[in-house]
């Protein structure tokens, strides 16, 4: 009898940040009504030429710093965790930053939200490498499908920026980039903080944690092969650049 009474008094826990999502209409899009929120995002982007997405944007530190540097651009973070989504916009309000938004949905839906050739850049910082078991690899963000979606979403001069603390994942992804054939590294390093690419770097929350542990940060910025080859201006530019990029 006592057990039955105890069962009745149990209250189901609910994440308090879930309710706080509704306090930020027009800044956090949950896509419960996917078409309605997609139209809302489209209206925000109308006539804007500099739009960026960040997959796995966490609590928004990286995206907010970018938004402060580029007040005329729009930044959309993809983050499924309630607290991180809410904290991003709360920080933005404290800072007076109005060009940051959160899509509380999976990053794999990015091509259902934005139009072809609409994005100027896509950031992915410290995605889970899912390296514990072979069957988990299907969950990896950085794969051929990601490159194909990015190819469709980025305009001609668009880029992809990747950071990870996992060197094996980084090298595997760069092999995937080579196989895909659309993008090539404009910048590449397996130790960002000792490289020339550190200038202008904006760290994310995870990046700061890894730095405290003295872990090297892998970084690459990908651009379209055609764009780089046109800049080099000769017939064998693609093979030359591939040699430079992959060694």
C-alpha distance (Angstrom), angle and dihedral (degrees) to the residues before:
residue distance angle dihedral
X1 . . .
X2 3.80 . .
X3 3.80 89.3 .
X4 3.80 91.3 53.6
X5 3.82 91.4 50.6
X6 3.79 90.6 49.6
X7 3.79 90.6 51.2
X8 3.80 91.1 53.3
X9 3.81 92.6 51.0
X10 3.79 94.3 53.4
X11 3.79 111.9 112.9
X12 3.77 117.9 -153.1
X13 3.80 109.7 -120.0
X14 3.77 116.2 -125.6
X15 3.76 125.3 -170.3
X16 3.84 105.7 -105.1
X17 3.80 90.7 -146.6
X18 3.80 89.8 63.4
X19 3.79 89.9 70.0
X20 3.80 91.7 44.7
X21 3.79 90.8 61.1
X22 3.80 88.7 78.3
X23 3.81 90.8 58.6
X24 3.80 89.8 72.6
X25 3.81 108.1 54.7
X26 3.77 112.8 174.7
X27 3.81 91.3 20.0
X28 3.83 101.9 62.2
X29 3.80 118.1 42.4
X30 3.81 115.0 -166.6
X31 3.82 96.5 179.9
X32 3.80 93.6 -138.4
X33 3.80 82.0 140.0
X34 3.79 95.2 35.3
X35 3.79 98.4 -171.9
X36 3.80 94.0 47.3
X37 3.80 93.7 50.8
X38 3.78 91.8 43.6
X39 3.81 89.1 55.2
X40 3.82 90.0 48.4
X41 3.81 91.0 52.7
X42 3.80 90.0 46.6
X43 3.80 91.0 53.9
X44 3.81 90.7 50.8
X45 3.79 90.5 51.6
X46 3.78 96.0 45.9
X47 3.79 111.0 127.1
X48 3.82 93.5 -1.1
X49 3.79 117.0 128.4
X50 3.82 100.5 -171.1
X51 3.80 112.7 59.5
X52 3.80 124.4 153.7
X53 3.79 135.2 -172.3
X54 3.79 128.3 -155.0
X55 3.79 117.5 -163.2
X56 3.79 111.8 -149.3
X57 3.80 94.7 11.0
X58 3.82 95.5 175.2
X59 3.79 114.7 -166.5
X60 3.79 90.6 -16.4
X61 3.82 104.5 -109.5
X62 3.80 94.6 132.6
X63 3.79 94.5 42.6
X64 3.81 93.4 46.1
X65 3.80 92.2 52.0
X66 3.80 89.5 50.7
X67 3.80 90.6 48.9
X68 3.80 91.7 52.6
X69 3.82 90.0 51.3
X70 3.80 92.2 47.3
X71 3.82 108.4 34.1
X72 3.81 93.1 167.5
X73 3.82 93.1 58.1
X74 3.81 129.1 79.8
X75 3.81 121.9 -129.1
X76 3.81 124.6 -161.7
X77 3.79 119.4 -170.2
X78 3.79 121.7 -158.9
X79 3.79 108.5 -146.4
X80 3.81 127.5 150.5
X81 3.81 99.3 -169.2
X82 3.79 112.7 98.0
X83 3.82 97.4 -143.2
X84 3.79 94.7 47.4
X85 3.80 92.2 48.7
X86 3.80 92.7 49.9
X87 3.80 94.6 43.0
X88 3.81 90.6 53.0
X89 3.78 92.8 59.0
X90 3.80 93.8 39.3
X91 3.82 88.8 55.5
X92 3.80 90.2 46.5
X93 3.81 90.6 53.8
X94 3.81 92.4 49.6
X95 3.80 90.1 50.2
X96 3.79 93.5 44.1
X97 3.81 91.0 -120.0
X98 3.79 111.8 154.0
X99 3.81 102.5 172.2
X100 3.83 98.5 72.8
X101 3.80 124.8 93.8
X102 3.80 135.7 171.5
X103 3.78 127.4 -137.2
X104 3.79 104.4 -159.7
X105 3.76 94.6 -153.6
X106 3.79 140.0 87.6
X107 3.79 116.5 -65.9
X108 3.80 90.3 -128.8
X109 3.82 87.5 74.6
X110 3.80 92.9 61.4
X111 3.80 92.6 105.4
X112 3.82 90.3 54.7
X113 3.80 91.0 55.7
X114 3.79 103.8 43.1
X115 3.79 128.5 49.8
X116 3.81 124.0 -115.5
X117 3.83 113.6 -77.7
X118 3.82 90.5 6.3
X119 3.82 100.2 119.6
X120 3.79 128.3 78.1
X121 3.79 95.1 -164.3
X122 3.80 145.4 -2.8
X123 3.81 122.0 -148.2
X124 3.80 125.1 -160.7
X125 3.79 114.5 179.9
X126 3.81 121.3 -172.5
X127 3.80 101.8 -23.6
X128 3.80 116.6 -169.4
X129 3.84 106.6 -90.0
X130 3.82 91.9 -150.7
X131 3.78 88.8 -149.7
X132 3.81 99.9 148.3
X133 3.79 97.8 90.7
X134 3.79 134.2 11.7
X135 3.82 92.5 -122.0
X136 3.81 90.0 58.8
X137 3.82 93.1 64.3
X138 3.81 89.7 87.1
X139 3.83 86.8 70.9
X140 3.80 94.3 59.4
X141 3.81 114.3 119.3
X142 3.80 95.6 -151.9
X143 3.79 106.2 71.9
X144 3.80 142.9 109.9
X145 3.81 92.6 -75.3
X146 3.80 90.3 54.8
X147 3.79 90.7 52.0
X148 3.81 92.0 48.6
X149 3.82 92.1 49.7
X150 3.79 90.4 47.5
X151 3.79 90.9 49.0
X152 3.80 89.6 56.4
X153 3.81 96.2 43.4
X154 3.80 101.8 44.1
X155 3.76 122.0 80.6
X156 3.79 119.6 -129.7
X157 3.80 95.9 -80.8
X158 3.81 95.2 37.7
X159 3.81 124.3 125.1
X160 3.80 143.4 -158.3
X161 3.82 119.5 -135.5
X162 3.81 118.6 -161.1
X163 3.81 131.3 -176.4
X164 3.80 127.3 177.0
X165 3.78 139.3 157.0
X166 3.82 90.4 -144.6
X167 3.82 110.4 90.5
X168 3.80 94.4 -172.5
X169 3.79 92.6 53.7
X170 3.81 89.4 45.9
X171 3.82 93.8 53.2
X172 3.79 92.4 44.6
X173 3.79 90.7 51.8
X174 3.81 92.3 50.1
X175 3.81 88.8 53.7
X176 3.80 87.3 52.0
X177 3.81 89.1 50.7
X178 3.80 90.0 53.5
X179 3.81 91.5 48.5
X180 3.81 91.4 49.1
X181 3.80 91.0 53.7
X182 3.80 99.8 -158.6
X183 3.81 101.0 92.4
X184 3.77 134.8 41.0
X185 3.82 131.7 -172.7
X186 3.78 114.1 -93.5
X187 3.81 87.4 178.6
X188 3.77 127.7 20.3
X189 3.80 134.7 170.1
X190 3.78 138.8 148.5
X191 3.80 92.0 -152.0
X192 3.77 109.8 42.4
X193 3.80 96.5 179.4
X194 3.81 94.2 58.5
X195 3.81 94.6 42.2
X196 3.79 134.2 86.9
X197 3.81 88.5 -112.5
X198 3.80 92.2 73.7
X199 3.81 90.9 85.7
X200 3.78 109.2 106.4
X201 3.81 92.7 6.3
X202 3.80 117.6 158.4
X203 3.83 112.3 -156.0
X204 3.78 123.6 -142.2
X205 3.81 125.3 -142.3
X206 3.80 92.5 -96.8
X207 3.77 91.3 45.4
X208 3.79 90.9 58.8
X209 3.80 90.5 49.7
X210 3.79 92.6 51.1
X211 3.79 91.3 46.4
X212 3.81 90.3 55.7
X213 3.81 86.9 56.7
X214 3.83 89.9 50.0
X215 3.81 91.2 -118.3
X216 3.84 116.9 157.0
X217 3.79 116.6 -116.3
X218 3.81 119.8 -136.4
X219 3.79 115.0 -146.7
X220 3.76 137.6 178.6
X221 3.78 135.9 169.6
X222 3.78 113.9 -156.6
X223 3.78 126.3 -155.8
X224 3.78 131.5 176.3
X225 3.80 116.0 -77.7
X226 3.80 91.3 -132.4
X227 3.80 92.4 55.0
X228 3.80 93.5 52.8
X229 3.78 93.6 42.2
X230 3.79 90.8 52.2
X231 3.79 89.1 52.4
X232 3.80 91.7 51.8
X233 3.78 90.1 48.3
X234 3.79 105.5 -153.7
X235 3.79 137.0 98.7
X236 3.78 99.9 -107.4
X237 3.82 94.9 44.1
X238 3.81 93.8 115.9
X239 3.79 95.0 55.7
X240 3.81 91.3 42.8
X241 3.77 92.5 51.6
X242 3.79 92.1 46.6
X243 3.80 88.9 54.3
X244 3.80 90.6 50.7
X245 3.79 93.6 46.4
X246 3.78 100.6 43.9
X247 3.80 102.4 27.1
